[in-house]
């Protein structure tokens, strides 16, 4: 049976490039790895990762230090997992959706025409 995915949500006013790097570093520092990520213009990024239970507190602390404010539901979910760390599987699939609050215009990318 596959473990339930831990779904976390946060917001930040910090620079999205720096926050993205900091979150990647937080995952690795917590003993996990980033399995994928999706950039939604310059508005949000969704990180998909795998974390060990014993790294959850470190991950949460580093994400907070990076300037990402987790919502109340995410904070509660992480606190509950930390409290029940002993009964958890060795690898926890998780996702973190970070919304970037800024005054920049939408990021636009030129898509070249494909011949044929």
DRENPA-3360 file (N, C-alpha, C; in nm, 2 decimals, always signed):
BEGIN
1 = XXXXXXXX = +0.08/-0.12/+0.00/+0.00/+0.00/+0.00/+0.09/+0.13/+0.00 ~ +0.06/+0.22/-0.09/+0.13/+0.34/-0.10/+0.10/+0.44/+0.02 ~ +0.20/+0.50/+0.08/+0.17/+0.60/+0.19/+0.09/+0.72/+0.13 ~ +0.01/+0.78/+0.21/-0.06/+0.90/+0.18/+0.04/+1.01/+0.15 ~ +0.01/+1.09/+0.05/+0.09/+1.21/+0.02/+0.06/+1.32/+0.12 ~ +0.17/+1.38/+0.18/+0.16/+1.49/+0.27/+0.15/+1.61/+0.18 ~ +0.04/+1.69/+0.19/+0.02/+1.80/+0.10/+0.03/+1.93/+0.19 ~ +0.14/+2.01/+0.16/+0.16/+2.13/+0.24/+0.15/+2.25/+0.15;
9 = XXXXXXXX = +0.11/+2.37/+0.21/+0.09/+2.49/+0.13/+0.15/+2.61/+0.21 ~ +0.22/+2.70/+0.14/+0.27/+2.81/+0.20/+0.28/+2.93/+0.11 ~ +0.31/+3.05/+0.16/+0.32/+3.17/+0.08/+0.44/+3.24/+0.13 ~ +0.49/+3.33/+0.04/+0.61/+3.41/+0.07/+0.62/+3.54/-0.01 ~ +0.68/+3.64/+0.04/+0.71/+3.76/-0.03/+0.86/+3.76/-0.07 ~ +0.93/+3.66/-0.04/+1.07/+3.65/-0.07/+1.10/+3.62/-0.22 ~ +1.22/+3.64/-0.27/+1.26/+3.62/-0.41/+1.23/+3.48/-0.44 ~ +1.16/+3.45/-0.55/+1.13/+3.31/-0.59/+1.25/+3.23/-0.63;
17 = XXXXXXXX = +1.35/+3.29/-0.69/+1.47/+3.21/-0.72/+1.54/+3.16/-0.60 ~ +1.55/+3.25/-0.50/+1.62/+3.21/-0.37/+1.54/+3.11/-0.30 ~ +1.41/+3.13/-0.29/+1.32/+3.04/-0.21/+1.33/+2.90/-0.28 ~ +1.32/+2.90/-0.41/+1.33/+2.77/-0.48/+1.46/+2.69/-0.44 ~ +1.57/+2.76/-0.45/+1.70/+2.70/-0.41/+1.70/+2.66/-0.26 ~ +1.64/+2.75/-0.18/+1.64/+2.72/-0.03/+1.55/+2.59/+0.00 ~ +1.44/+2.58/-0.07/+1.36/+2.46/-0.05/+1.42/+2.34/-0.10 ~ +1.49/+2.34/-0.21/+1.57/+2.23/-0.26/+1.67/+2.19/-0.15;
25 = XXXXXXXX = +1.74/+2.29/-0.10/+1.84/+2.26/+0.00/+1.78/+2.20/+0.13 ~ +1.66/+2.25/+0.17/+1.59/+2.21/+0.29/+1.56/+2.06/+0.27 ~ +1.51/+2.02/+0.16/+1.47/+1.88/+0.14/+1.60/+1.79/+0.15 ~ +1.71/+1.83/+0.09/+1.83/+1.75/+0.09/+1.88/+1.75/+0.23 ~ +1.88/+1.86/+0.30/+1.94/+1.87/+0.44/+1.85/+1.79/+0.53 ~ +1.72/+1.77/+0.50/+1.64/+1.69/+0.59/+1.65/+1.54/+0.56 ~ +1.74/+1.50/+0.46/+1.76/+1.36/+0.43/+1.67/+1.31/+0.32 ~ +1.60/+1.40/+0.25/+1.51/+1.36/+0.14/+1.56/+1.40/+0.00;
33 = XXXXXXXX = +1.47/+1.39/-0.09/+1.51/+1.43/-0.23/+1.38/+1.48/-0.30 ~ +1.41/+1.58/-0.39/+1.30/+1.63/-0.47/+1.28/+1.54/-0.59 ~ +1.16/+1.49/-0.61/+1.13/+1.40/-0.72/+1.08/+1.48/-0.84 ~ +1.02/+1.60/-0.82/+0.98/+1.67/-0.94/+0.93/+1.81/-0.89 ~ +0.92/+1.90/-0.98/+0.86/+2.03/-0.94/+0.80/+2.09/-1.07 ~ +0.70/+2.18/-1.04/+0.63/+2.24/-1.15/+0.62/+2.39/-1.12 ~ +0.66/+2.47/-1.22/+0.66/+2.62/-1.21/+0.53/+2.66/-1.27 ~ +0.45/+2.74/-1.20/+0.33/+2.80/-1.25/+0.35/+2.95/-1.27;
41 = XXXXXXXX = +0.41/+2.98/-1.39/+0.45/+3.12/-1.42/+0.54/+3.16/-1.31 ~ +0.53/+3.28/-1.27/+0.61/+3.33/-1.15/+0.52/+3.35/-1.03 ~ +0.41/+3.28/-1.04/+0.31/+3.29/-0.93/+0.32/+3.18/-0.82 ~ +0.36/+3.06/-0.86/+0.36/+2.95/-0.77/+0.46/+2.84/-0.82 ~ +0.50/+2.76/-0.73/+0.58/+2.64/-0.76/+0.54/+2.53/-0.67 ~ +0.52/+2.41/-0.73/+0.48/+2.29/-0.66/+0.61/+2.20/-0.66 ~ +0.65/+2.17/-0.54/+0.76/+2.08/-0.52/+0.71/+1.94/-0.48 ~ +0.75/+1.83/-0.54/+0.71/+1.70/-0.50/+0.84/+1.63/-0.45;
49 = XXXXXXXX = +0.83/+1.57/-0.34/+0.96/+1.52/-0.27/+0.93/+1.40/-0.19 ~ +1.03/+1.34/-0.14/+1.02/+1.23/-0.04/+1.11/+1.27/+0.08 ~ +1.05/+1.26/+0.20/+1.12/+1.29/+0.32/+1.12/+1.18/+0.42 ~ +1.23/+1.16/+0.50/+1.22/+1.07/+0.61/+1.15/+1.13/+0.73 ~ +1.08/+1.05/+0.80/+1.01/+1.11/+0.92/+1.10/+1.19/+1.01 ~ +1.22/+1.14/+1.04/+1.31/+1.21/+1.13/+1.36/+1.34/+1.07 ~ +1.34/+1.37/+0.95/+1.38/+1.50/+0.89/+1.27/+1.60/+0.88 ~ +1.15/+1.57/+0.92/+1.04/+1.66/+0.91/+1.06/+1.79/+0.98;
57 = XXXXXXXX = +1.10/+1.78/+1.11/+1.12/+1.91/+1.18/+1.22/+2.00/+1.12 ~ +1.33/+1.94/+1.08/+1.44/+2.02/+1.01/+1.39/+2.08/+0.88 ~ +1.31/+2.00/+0.80/+1.26/+2.05/+0.68/+1.17/+2.17/+0.71 ~ +1.07/+2.16/+0.80/+0.98/+2.27/+0.84/+1.06/+2.39/+0.88 ~ +1.16/+2.37/+0.97/+1.24/+2.49/+1.02/+1.31/+2.56/+0.91 ~ +1.37/+2.48/+0.81/+1.44/+2.54/+0.70/+1.35/+2.61/+0.60 ~ +1.24/+2.56/+0.58/+1.14/+2.62/+0.49/+1.09/+2.75/+0.55 ~ +1.07/+2.75/+0.68/+1.03/+2.87/+0.75/+1.14/+2.98/+0.75;
65 = XXXXXXXX = +1.26/+2.93/+0.77/+1.38/+3.02/+0.76/+1.39/+3.09/+0.63 ~ +1.35/+3.01/+0.52/+1.36/+3.06/+0.38/+1.26/+3.17/+0.36 ~ +1.17/+3.19/+0.45/+1.06/+3.29/+0.43/+0.93/+3.24/+0.39 ~ +0.91/+3.11/+0.39/+0.78/+3.05/+0.35/+0.70/+3.04/+0.47 ~ +0.58/+3.09/+0.47/+0.49/+3.08/+0.59/+0.39/+2.97/+0.55 ~ +0.40/+2.86/+0.62/+0.31/+2.75/+0.60/+0.17/+2.78/+0.66 ~ +0.06/+2.74/+0.59/-0.07/+2.77/+0.65/-0.10/+2.68/+0.77 ~ -0.20/+2.71/+0.84/-0.23/+2.64/+0.97/-0.25/+2.49/+0.95;
73 = XXXXXXXX = -0.32/+2.45/+0.84/-0.34/+2.31/+0.82/-0.21/+2.24/+0.79 ~ -0.12/+2.30/+0.72/+0.02/+2.24/+0.69/+0.10/+2.23/+0.82 ~ +0.10/+2.34/+0.90/+0.17/+2.33/+1.03/+0.12/+2.22/+1.12 ~ -0.02/+2.20/+1.13/-0.08/+2.10/+1.21/-0.04/+1.96/+1.15 ~ -0.04/+1.94/+1.02/-0.01/+1.82/+0.96/+0.14/+1.78/+0.99 ~ +0.23/+1.87/+0.98/+0.37/+1.84/+1.01/+0.39/+1.81/+1.16 ~ +0.32/+1.89/+1.25/+0.33/+1.87/+1.39/+0.28/+1.73/+1.43 ~ +0.17/+1.69/+1.37/+0.11/+1.55/+1.39/+0.21/+1.44/+1.35;
81 = XXXXXXXX = +0.27/+1.46/+1.23/+0.36/+1.36/+1.18/+0.48/+1.35/+1.27 ~ +0.53/+1.47/+1.31/+0.65/+1.47/+1.40/+0.62/+1.39/+1.53 ~ +0.50/+1.42/+1.59/+0.46/+1.35/+1.71/+0.44/+1.20/+1.70 ~ +0.41/+1.16/+1.58/+0.39/+1.01/+1.55/+0.50/+0.95/+1.46 ~ +0.62/+1.01/+1.47/+0.73/+0.97/+1.38/+0.76/+0.83/+1.39 ~ +0.75/+0.76/+1.51/+0.80/+0.63/+1.53/+0.71/+0.53/+1.44 ~ +0.59/+0.56/+1.42/+0.50/+0.46/+1.35/+0.49/+0.49/+1.20 ~ +0.57/+0.58/+1.15/+0.56/+0.62/+1.00/+0.66/+0.53/+0.92;
89 = XXXXXXXX = +0.63/+0.52/+0.79/+0.72/+0.45/+0.70/+0.85/+0.53/+0.68 ~ +0.95/+0.46/+0.63/+1.08/+0.53/+0.62/+1.08/+0.64/+0.52 ~ +0.99/+0.64/+0.42/+0.99/+0.74/+0.32/+0.85/+0.80/+0.31 ~ +0.84/+0.93/+0.32/+0.71/+0.99/+0.32/+0.70/+1.08/+0.19 ~ +0.61/+1.05/+0.10/+0.59/+1.13/-0.02/+0.52/+1.26/+0.03 ~ +0.56/+1.37/-0.03/+0.51/+1.50/+0.01/+0.51/+1.60/-0.11 ~ +0.42/+1.70/-0.10/+0.42/+1.80/-0.19/+0.41/+1.94/-0.11 ~ +0.48/+2.04/-0.17/+0.47/+2.17/-0.11/+0.44/+2.27/-0.22;
97 = XXXXXXXX = +0.33/+2.33/-0.21/+0.29/+2.44/-0.30/+0.32/+2.57/-0.24 ~ +0.41/+2.65/-0.31/+0.44/+2.78/-0.26/+0.39/+2.89/-0.35 ~ +0.31/+2.98/-0.30/+0.26/+3.09/-0.38/+0.35/+3.21/-0.35 ~ +0.40/+3.28/-0.46/+0.48/+3.40/-0.44/+0.40/+3.52/-0.46 ~ +0.41/+3.61/-0.35/+0.33/+3.73/-0.35/+0.43/+3.84/-0.39 ~ +0.40/+3.91/-0.51/+0.49/+4.01/-0.56/+0.41/+4.10/-0.65 ~ +0.48/+4.21/-0.70/+0.42/+4.30/-0.80/+0.47/+4.28/-0.94 ~ +0.54/+4.17/-0.96/+0.59/+4.15/-1.10/+0.48/+4.11/-1.19;
105 = XXXXXXXX = +0.49/+4.14/-1.32/+0.40/+4.10/-1.42/+0.41/+3.94/-1.44 ~ +0.31/+3.88/-1.50/+0.32/+3.74/-1.53/+0.44/+3.71/-1.61 ~ +0.51/+3.60/-1.59/+0.62/+3.56/-1.66/+0.57/+3.50/-1.80 ~ +0.62/+3.55/-1.90/+0.58/+3.51/-2.04/+0.70/+3.44/-2.11 ~ +0.67/+3.33/-2.17/+0.78/+3.26/-2.25/+0.73/+3.25/-2.39 ~ +0.83/+3.28/-2.48/+0.80/+3.27/-2.62/+0.81/+3.12/-2.66 ~ +0.70/+3.07/-2.72/+0.70/+2.93/-2.77/+0.72/+2.93/-2.92 ~ +0.83/+2.88/-2.96/+0.86/+2.88/-3.11/+0.76/+2.79/-3.18;
113 = XXXX = +0.72/+2.84/-3.30/+0.63/+2.76/-3.39/+0.71/+2.64/-3.44 ~ +0.63/+2.53/-3.44/+0.69/+2.40/-3.48/+0.65/+2.38/-3.63 ~ +0.75/+2.36/-3.71/+0.71/+2.34/-3.86/+0.64/+2.21/-3.87 ~ +0.55/+2.21/-3.97/+0.49/+2.08/-4.02/+0.36/+2.05/-3.98;
% end
